[in-house]
Amino acid sequence: MRKTRHLAAFITFVSVASVAACTGGKIGDSGGNPGTPGTPVPPGGSGDAGGSGDAGGPGPGKVGDYTGVGPNGMRRLTRVEYDNTVRDLLGDSTRSGFAKLPEDATDPFDNDYKTQQVSGALIEAAETLAQQAAARALADPMKRTNLVPCTPQGPSDAACLRSFISRFGRRALRRTMQEEDVQRYLALQAFAVEAQDFWVGVDLVMRAILQDPEFLYRIEMGTPVSGKAGVFRLNHFEVATRLS
């Protein structure tokens, strides 16, 4: 059990490092300039909150004005959002996140990334909540059937585990899973083979994904807008996540 916890924690660490690398280490920097490469900004964002629209926008007050928009950091799911997401993913209505996650600061909103500090309490709560949620889901035969859209042929059934990773990861991380994502989680099947139990792999994958920064946070990378320095356009998944 200790080895499985260590590997799940390692996967989460790799995810954090990958996110930081993709953004040049600027995610969540409240003093960052959104015109700096690697700092995500919403559509119509600008590299200078006091700019004049010279970066290619039509100017202040007009359609497409890119001035006056500040940096956009990673916003963590609030306690209510966390519980609602776990309910939708796993059919889990225990709402245990509200009791275990650090209280959200409300000044005046509860999702201001500048007040959402990472802490030991948050990390421990996320690990405990993921472990308990996975255990509850896999203890229910009906939920197991709904979660895993295939019948495993043994502990080494990589095709079945891959199907679960792609399906569950797509919903939990709010984007399509890339092959490198799938391979990273698929490595956990080694523990299923060791235990001679396919569901050990499902349990570890579920726990790791529920601790992934892309699950706990709303991360917006966007794509650079041609001719608009420092402006990024959100993709369809990022827009849908905002709207939800």
N, C-alpha and C positions, 0 to 999 in steps of 0.2 A: 504493500500500500504506500509506503514511503517513496518508493521509486516512481510510482505512478503520479504521486503528487508533485514530485520534483520535475518530472517531464512535462506535466501540464503547466507548471509555473514557467518552465523554460520556453514553451511555445508562446505564452503570454509575453515574456520578456522579448522574444524575437519580434513579435508583432509591434511592441512599443518602439523598438529600435528601427523597424522598417518605416513606421509612420514618421518618426523624427527625421530619418534620412530623406524621405520624400519631400519634406517641407523645409529642409535646410535648418531644422531645429527651431523654427519660428512659430510653430503652432502654439497658440495660447499666450503669445508675448503681447502683453497689454501695452507695451511701449513701442511695438513694432510699427514700421511704415508699410501699409498695404501695397505700396508701389514696389517694395523689395521683392525680387523673385523668390517664390517659395512661400509667400504669405497669402493664404486664400482670402479672397474678398467676394462678396456677393455680386450677382450681375449688376452692372451699372456702378461698380465700385471704383474708387480712385486711389491713386498712390499718394495723395496729399489732401488732407481734410480741408485745407484752406486754399486749394488750387483754383485755377481759373478756367479749367476746361481745355487748356492748351494741348493736352495729351491726345487730342483727337475727338473729344466730345463736342457737341454743338454749343456748349456754354451753359452757365447756371440758369436754372429755371425752365429749360427747354427739354423736350422729349429726348431721352438718351443722355441727360446730364450725368457725368461721372464724378462730379465733385462733391465733397462734403460727406463721404462715406468712410467710416473708420475701419480699423482692422477687424477681422472676423476669426475668432479663435475656436477651439474645440469646446463644444458644449456637452456636458455630461447629462445623461438621462437623470431627471429628477426622481425622487423616490416613487412618486405616483406613476411617472412614465415607465420606470423600471418594472413595477408590478404589473402594469397594463401590458407591457411587452412580453413578460414571462407568461402571463395569462394567455395571450394570443399564440405564443409559440408552443406552449406545453399543456394548455388547458389547466393551468395551475392557478387557482383562485385564493391561495393562502395569504397573498399580499405580505409576505414575510420581509420584503425589501424595505417597506416603510418603517419597520421596527429596527432593522439591523443597519441600514445605510446611514451615514452621517446626515444630520438634519440639513435641509437646503436653506441657504441664506435667501431672504426675500428683501430686496433693496432696489426697486420695488418688485422686481421679477425674480423668480426662483431658478432661472437658467442663465444667469450672467456668468460667462466663463471666467471672468476676473475674480469671482468669489468662490469658484469651484476648485479649491486646492486639493491636490493629491495628498493623502495621509496614510499612515499605517492602518488606521481604523478602516479606511475605505478599502484598502487592499485585502485586509483580513475579512471584511464583510463580504466583498465580492467573491472571494474564494469559498467561504462558508455557504453563501447563498447558492452558488453554482453547484456545489457538491450536494446540497440538500434537494435542490430542484431536480437535478438529474436522478437522484435516488427515488424521489417520489414518482417521477415520470416512468421510470423503468420498472417500478413495483406494480404498475397498473398494466395488465395485459392489453387492454384496449388502447391505451395511450402508446404503448410500445408498437403496436400494429400501425397506428396512425403516423408515428414518427419515422419508422423504417419501412419504406415502400417495397420491401423484398423479403424473401424468406432465406435467411442465411444458411448456407450449405456446410458451415463449419467455422471454427474460429479464424481461419485464414481466408475467408471469402472476401477478397479485396473489392470485387465488383459491387457487392452489396453494401459494404462500408462506404465505398466511393459514392454510391447513390445517396446514402444518408448524408454524407458530408456536403455534397453539392446542394441538396434540397434544404437541409437545415441551415447550412451556412448562408445560402441565398436569402433566407428569410431573416435570420438573426443579424447578419452584417449589412443587410439592406442593399445588397449589390450582387452581381453575378460572381461566383467563385472562379478565380483563375486557377490554372493548372498548378502553379507553385503553391497556392493556398491548399488545394486538395492534397498535394503530396506531403505538405508539412503535417497536416492532420492525419493522413493515412499512415504516417510513421508510427502512430500510436497503436496500430494493429499488432505490433510485435508483442505488446503486453497481453493482448487477447490470446495470441498463440501460446504464450508462456503459461497463461492461466487456463488454457483450453476452454475458453468461454468467449464467444463472439461479442457478447454484450458488455464485456469489460472494455472493449474498444469503443463501443458506442458511448458508454458512460464517460470515458476520458475525453472523447471528442466533444461531447456536450459540455462538460465542465470547462474545457479549454476555451471553447467558443464563447461561453457565457462570461468569461473573464477577459476576452479579447477587447483591446481598446476600441475597436470599431463597433463593438456591441455596446459598450458602456458609454461611449462618446459619439456625438454626431460630427464626423470628420468630413470636411468639404475641401476637396483638392481643386476641382474645376479644371478648365483648360484655358491657356492664355488666349485673349482676344486679339486677333491680328490688328496692328495699328493702334492699339490701346495699351500703352505701357502700364503694367501693374494691374490690369483688369483681367478677371478670370470669369469664364462662363460655367455655371454649374451644369453637371450632366443630368440626365433624366432621373437617375436614382437619387441624386442629391436633392433635386427639386421635389421629388415625391416624398422624400423623408421630411423636408421642411413642411410640406403641406399636411403631412399626417400628424 
